[in-house]
Amino acid sequence: MKRRDFFKNGSLFTFGSLLVGTPSSTWTDFNDNFKNKKAKNIIFLVSDGMSSGTLNMADKLLYERTGRGSHWLNLYREGKITRALMDTASANSLITDSAAASSAWGGGKRVPNGALNINADGSENLPILQKFKKAGKKVGCVTTVPITHATPAGFCIMQKQRGDQDSIAEKYAKLDFDVMMGGGNEYFSAENRRDGKNIYKLFEEKNYSILRNRDHLNSKANAEKILGIFADGGLPYALDRENDEDLRKETPSLAEMSKFALQQLSRNNKEGFVLQIEAGKVDWAAHANDSGGLLYDQIAFDKAVKEAINFAENSEETLVIITTDHGNANPGILKGEKADRNFSNLQGFTHTNEWILQQLNKDSGSNKIREVIAQANVDNAISKEESKDLAKFYNKRNGGLYNSENLPYAELATMQREYTSVGWMSMDHTGDYVELSAYGPGSETLKPFIKNHELHAFLLTAAEVKDNF
């Protein structure tokens, strides 16, 4: 059965029936299991740029498809997890970027946007993974964007400007961390770096096994230290990967990388581990107002959540944190007579807006444009006049942060709203308070409202690691 026909006739808002019979007392029971216990291991999951509407819509999309909803929200429904709101501001703005947000967690202090654990006066904050490594734990990061990107870097290094990813890659080679996986070949390969340095060689000299494709996840299962780089830039969007056999063969999913990392870090490990897992392309899709890219990458993140919780449920010594660093674009389902049916159209999406727009150009004819959109979204999605308008925008300057090819993301998203009922506030970060969830030892001490930089001390305390480095 094609996915575009899956649950075609289902009603979206039968979702509400999930709430019937939700246990009311299990939260206390689950938290009693962890009282007065140390968090030997910490798994810190970040859906980068996840507005509450993103979490909401992915849950509804999954419920329509599977009848169960997302693993993350089912933890709420089942009373298994502690929930809080988190203030995400940076040192110089109500609206943070990913570097300052991750640095707040990583270094324990709010820093200016663009900086990685460097304060406005130039002083430095030692990142939390370096602290845990000094305490004897194994540490690592997994992401769907370059491993040198802001969110993993905020847990790992100190640098004045997040944009110098060549420098970040070189700094990583000096850290001796245990698992680092994501994209970013352009910052490790001598052929792509501006200075011609071979950063892979620096890792090999420290006895790292280098993983470059999905098959390596199995062939390197007994390696002591891992550097996995699976793409030049970011990894493919989950929706594109799901519908491209070559991409599935070449690149691992976030859940696959997460499971592999957990296996690696938990082997021969007396002192425990700390692992950051990031769904970085949720943020990229939000910047592009790409509903398919956004929701299917959020669902891919949800599968990584399942891997983390499965691991933690078999260990009473593992604290799991699930959160986001900030909102982005504040998408949501808009009211209308066709809202249910329109949102269900996303079940049939086979490709992202990035894929669509890369198939086209300013010379693409109306029939070609409509054919590509029908292949990726739904038949007869846009009119001939709309297709002509879309072609015109290839000659103009277009928005979106990760839009180096100057593609008309905003214009396509506006057209898609008519058959998805998904609307957007903007194409950039927002200053919302965001979801923060905790499961495992220490979760019972999480306050219902917390500032992002306070999470640093919370993690150290849960693991009983003194902050005296």
Secondary structure, 3 states (H helix, E strand, C coil): CCHHHCCCCCCHHHHHHHHCCCCCCHHHHHHHCCCCCCCCEEEEEEECCCCHHHHHHHHHHHHHHHCCCCHHHHHHHCCCCEEEEEECCCCCCCCCCHHHHHHHHHHCCCCCCCCECECCCCCECCCHHHHHHHCCCEEEEEEEEECCCHHHHHHHCCECCCCCHHHHHHHHHHHCCCEEEEECHHHCCCCCCCCCCCHHHHHHCCCCEEECCCCHHHHCCCCCCEEEECCCCCCCCHHHHHCCHHHHHHCCCHHHHHHHHHHHHHCCCCCCEEEEEEECHHHHHHHCCCHHHHHHHHHHHHHHHHHHHHHHHCCCCEEEEEECCCEECCCEECCCCCHHHHHHHHHHCCCCHHHHHHCCCCCCCHHHHHHHHHHHCCCCCCCHHHHHHHHHHHHCCCCCCCCCCCCCHHHHHHHHHHHHCEECCCCCEECCCEEEEEECCCHHHCCCEEECCHHHHHHHHHCCCCCCC
